[in-house]
Amino acid sequence: SFGALIAEVSGFHLDILGLRWLPAVARLCAWPIVLAQACCWTGEISDNKLWHVVEESLWGGTFALHTALACAALLQPADGKAAAASRSYLLAIASLSAAYVYFMIAVDIPMYYAQWRADEA
C-alpha cells in the first residue's frame, strides 16, 4: 500500500542521514495503515461511517508522525550528495504530509463523522 511504501522509503532516507532510531519508527508507521485498511473494510461491509472516522484518524495520525520525523531529521546537520537527496525527499514528505494531515483534520474526518451522526439520527 501507499502508506507502507512511504514508511519504507522514509526509513531508507533516514538511514542515509545516519539517524539512530528514526528509521525504525518510520518503518513502524506501516502498521497503523494496515489497521486503517481493516477499519475501512469493516466500514464498507457494515455501512457504519464511524469505522471510516477511525480509519481516516489513523491515516492522519500516521502522516502527522511522518511529518514530525521528517522535520526532526531536517534539523540535524548532514553533508554529502546522498544526504542532500535524502533531505530533499524529507522536505517534500514534511510539506506534503502536513498538507494531507490538515485535509484529514479539517475535511475528511469531520465529513465522515457528520455522515455517521446523520445515519444515527
Buried (B, 14 or more C-beta within 10 A) or exposed (E): EEBBEBBBBBBBBBBBBEBEEBBEBBBEBBBBBEEBBBBBEBBEEEEBBBBBBBBBBBBBBBBBBBBBBBBBBBEEEBEEEEBEEBBEBBBEBBEBBBEBBEBBBEEBBEBBBEBBEEEEE
